[in-house]
């Protein structure tokens, strides 16, 4: 089975490539960044095209690998902050890149299965409790708006041309290799020897934490399951909410600094930052799918990696 991963050089993409290769699939990728032959061998990646998601580069990859049976589409913007600072670039990477991929599929391999990594950011900041896939979508950042536009493009091509796509709205994915967001920032500060950590927000904010290995497993599982409709949406979350304060305390304990590190919260959140982002996971459980990495084990693994990074 020949599969492609767009955005394969990213945080989730690398774990997904390793998993798919371990499952015996012929994995090929496209996205930004150089991956040399030795690294390709380590990941289990047979071919890599460094470049934008556009027809010319997709044609190059097709010549190298043959036409794909399935594509995992992870390319696109990956940061709320960067989307605010550079909205046009985020739009181009997420929306334009997806439009180019869909048009290429329509012309070249319309029976290919497409699994698309989206984000819980499409739901916005107004929900409380578990959020179902049918909940209202009111994104508050360019990042969230662009992910929703990406989803609507997939819906349009499903309705108009029958292209099959399954959209997975991933919640708070974490783990080794993630060089941004809360855990990365705290790890850098602890590595520099800081003993008083003042963080934004109240600490009571709820997030649905998903280890990167489980996120990769979910994407791979969805590609293997029958799809009820040409366009399908599924939450990529466990339905278990854990506060930012509890996750921070868990990280500090795993670091080994529980007794001598003080954590304080400013009480002021960022504008548009949701208080609660927790998935309704009923559709996911019906696959069936179960999360294998507990938050405590995942946090210990992330801390082991963080400790090896330069401060």
C-alpha positions in Angstrom: 0.0 0.0 0.0 1.5 3.3 -1.1 0.7 6.2 1.2 1.8 9.8 1.2 2.2 12.2 4.2 2.1 15.9 3.5 3.8 18.0 6.1 5.8 14.9 7.0 8.7 16.8 8.5 6.5 18.3 11.2 5.8 17.2 14.8 3.0 14.8 14.1 4.2 13.9 10.6 7.4 12.3 11.7 5.6 10.0 14.2 3.0 9.1 11.6 5.6 8.2 9.0 7.4 5.9 11.5 4.1 4.2 12.5 3.0 3.7 8.9 6.4 2.3 7.9 6.3 -0.1 10.9 2.9 -1.3 9.7 4.5 -2.3 6.4 3.3 0.5 4.2 5.4 2.2 1.5 5.6 5.7 2.9 6.5 8.8 0.8 6.3 12.5 1.9 6.3 16.1 0.8 6.6 19.3 2.7 9.1 21.9 3.9 12.6 21.1 5.1 15.5 18.8 4.1 15.4 15.2 5.1 18.7 13.4 4.2 19.0 9.8 3.2 20.1 8.7 6.6 17.1 10.3 8.3 14.7 8.9 5.6 16.1 5.5 6.4 15.6 6.0 10.2 12.0 7.2 9.7 11.1 4.5 7.1 10.5 7.2 4.5 11.2 6.0 0.9 11.0 9.3 -0.9 10.9 13.0 0.2 10.1 16.1 -1.9 11.1 19.3 -0.2 8.6 22.0 -1.4 5.2 23.5 -1.5 2.0 21.4 -1.9 1.5 22.2 -5.6 0.9 20.2 -8.8 4.5 20.2 -10.0 5.9 18.8 -6.7 3.0 16.3 -6.4 3.8 15.1 -10.0 7.5 14.6 -9.0 6.5 12.5 -6.0 4.1 10.5 -8.1 7.0 9.7 -10.5 9.1 8.6 -7.6 6.5 6.5 -5.7 3.6 5.8 -8.0 0.1 7.0 -7.3 -1.0 6.8 -3.7 -3.7 4.7 -2.2 -4.1 7.1 0.7 -2.8 10.6 1.6 -2.4 11.9 5.1 -2.6 15.7 4.8 -0.8 17.3 7.7 0.7 20.3 5.8 -0.5 23.8 6.7 -0.2 26.4 9.3 0.7 25.1 12.8 0.6 28.1 15.1 -2.1 30.4 16.3 0.5 33.1 17.1 2.1 32.9 13.7 -1.3 33.0 12.0 -2.0 36.3 13.7 1.4 37.7 12.9 1.4 36.4 9.3 -2.2 35.7 8.2 -1.5 35.6 4.5 1.3 33.0 4.8 -1.0 30.9 7.1 -3.8 31.1 4.6 -1.5 30.1 1.7 -0.1 27.1 3.5 -3.4 25.8 4.9 -6.1 26.9 2.4 -4.3 27.3 -0.9 -2.1 24.2 -0.3 -5.2 22.1 0.4 -7.0 23.5 -2.7 -4.0 22.5 -4.8 -3.9 19.0 -3.3 -7.6 18.5 -3.9 -7.4 19.7 -7.5 -4.5 17.4 -8.1 -6.3 14.5 -6.7 -9.4 15.3 -8.8 -7.3 15.2 -11.9 -4.8 12.4 -11.1 -6.2 9.9 -8.6 -9.8 10.6 -7.7 -10.2 7.3 -5.8 -7.4 8.1 -3.3 -8.4 8.2 0.3 -7.6 11.5 2.1 -7.2 11.8 5.8 -6.9 15.5 6.9 -5.5 16.8 10.2 -7.6 19.7 11.3 -7.8 21.4 14.7 -10.3 21.9 17.6 -9.5 25.6 17.1 -12.4 25.5 14.6 -14.9 25.4 17.5 -13.8 28.7 19.0 -14.0 29.9 22.6 -17.6 29.6 23.5 -18.2 26.0 24.3 -18.3 24.3 27.8 -18.2 20.6 28.4 -17.5 17.9 25.7 -17.8 19.3 22.2 -19.4 17.1 19.5 -18.5 17.2 15.8 -21.9 18.7 15.2 -21.3 21.7 17.5 -21.2 25.2 16.1 -17.9 26.3 14.7 -16.9 29.9 15.6 -13.1 30.1 15.3 -11.5 33.2 16.8 -8.0 33.2 15.2 -6.8 33.2 11.6 -5.4 29.7 12.3 -8.9 28.4 13.3 -10.6 30.2 10.4 -8.2 28.7 7.9 -8.6 25.2 9.2 -12.3 25.6 8.8 -11.9 26.8 5.3 -9.7 23.8 4.6 -12.5 21.5 5.9 -15.0 23.2 3.7 -12.8 22.8 0.6 -12.7 19.0 1.4 -16.5 19.0 1.8 -16.9 20.8 -1.5 -14.8 18.4 -3.4 -16.6 15.5 -1.8 -20.0 16.8 -2.8 -19.0 18.0 -6.3 -16.5 15.3 -7.3 -16.9 12.4 -4.9 -13.4 12.7 -3.4 -13.4 10.9 -0.1 -11.9 12.8 2.8 -12.0 12.2 6.6 -11.2 15.3 8.7 -9.8 14.8 12.2 -10.1 17.7 14.5 -7.1 17.2 16.8 -7.2 18.6 20.3 -4.1 19.4 22.5 -1.4 17.1 21.0 1.8 17.0 23.0 5.0 14.9 23.2 8.6 14.7 22.3 9.5 16.8 19.3 7.0 19.7 20.0 9.1 22.9 20.1 6.4 25.3 21.0 3.4 25.9 23.3 3.1 25.4 27.1 5.2 22.4 27.8 8.1 23.5 25.6 8.1 27.0 27.2 8.1 25.5 30.7 10.8 23.0 29.9 13.1 25.8 28.6 12.6 27.8 31.7 13.3 24.9 34.0 16.4 24.0 32.0 17.6 27.6 32.5 17.3 27.1 36.3 14.2 29.2 36.9 12.5 28.3 40.1 9.5 30.7 39.9 7.2 30.2 36.9 4.6 32.8 36.2 2.2 31.6 33.5 -0.7 33.3 31.8 -4.3 32.5 32.5 -5.8 31.1 35.7 -4.6 27.6 35.5 -8.2 26.3 35.5 -8.4 26.2 31.7 -9.4 22.7 30.5 -7.7 20.9 27.6 -8.0 17.5 26.1 -4.4 16.3 26.0 -3.5 13.7 23.3 0.0 12.1 23.0 1.5 12.4 19.6 1.8 8.6 19.3 -1.9 8.3 19.8 -2.6 11.1 17.4 -0.6 9.2 14.7 -2.4 5.9 15.6 -5.8 7.6 15.2 -5.0 9.0 11.8 -3.7 5.6 10.6 -6.7 3.8 12.0 -9.2 6.1 10.2 -7.6 5.4 6.9 -8.2 1.7 7.4 -11.9 2.0 8.5 -14.9 2.1 6.2 -16.1 5.7 5.7 -19.8 6.3 6.0 -19.9 9.4 3.7 -17.6 10.9 1.2 -16.9 13.7 3.7 -16.6 12.8 7.3 -15.5 14.7 10.5 -14.2 13.1 13.7 -12.8 14.6 16.9 -9.3 13.7 17.8 -9.6 13.9 21.6 -10.2 11.6 24.5 -13.1 13.4 26.2 -10.9 13.7 29.3 -10.2 17.3 30.3 -7.2 18.2 32.5 -6.5 21.7 33.7 -3.4 23.6 32.7 -2.5 23.8 36.4 -2.6 20.0 36.8 -0.5 19.5 33.6 2.0 22.0 34.7 2.3 20.3 38.1 2.8 17.0 36.4 5.6 18.3 34.3 7.3 19.9 37.3 7.1 16.6 39.2 8.4 14.6 36.3 11.3 17.1 36.0 12.2 16.4 39.6 11.6 19.9 41.0 8.3 19.5 42.8 9.5 20.9 46.1 11.6 23.9 45.0 9.7 25.3 42.0 6.8 27.7 42.5 4.1 28.0 39.8 1.9 31.0 39.7 -0.8 32.1 37.2 -1.4 35.7 36.2 -5.1 35.4 36.2 -5.3 37.0 32.8 -5.9 34.9 29.7 -5.2 35.8 26.1 -8.0 37.3 24.1 -10.0 34.6 22.4 -8.3 31.8 24.3 -11.0 29.1 25.1 -11.6 28.3 28.7 -12.5 24.7 27.8 -11.6 22.6 24.8 -12.6 19.0 25.5 -13.8 16.5 22.8 -16.9 14.5 22.7 -15.2 11.2 21.8 -18.3 9.0 21.1 -17.7 8.9 17.3 -14.0 8.0 17.9 -14.8 5.2 20.4 -17.2 3.7 17.8 -14.4 3.1 15.3 -13.3 1.5 17.7 -10.2 3.3 19.0 -8.6 3.6 22.4 -5.9 5.9 23.6 -2.8 3.9 24.8 -0.5 6.5 26.3 -1.6 7.9 29.7 -1.0 11.5 30.5 1.5 10.6 33.2 3.5 8.3 31.0 3.3 10.7 28.1 4.4 13.6 30.3 7.4 11.6 31.6 8.4 10.8 28.1 8.1 14.4 27.0 10.2 15.6 30.0 12.9 13.0 29.2 13.1 14.6 25.7 12.9 18.2 27.0 15.8 17.6 29.3 18.0 16.7 26.3 17.3 20.0 24.5 19.6 23.0 24.7 18.3 25.7 27.1 
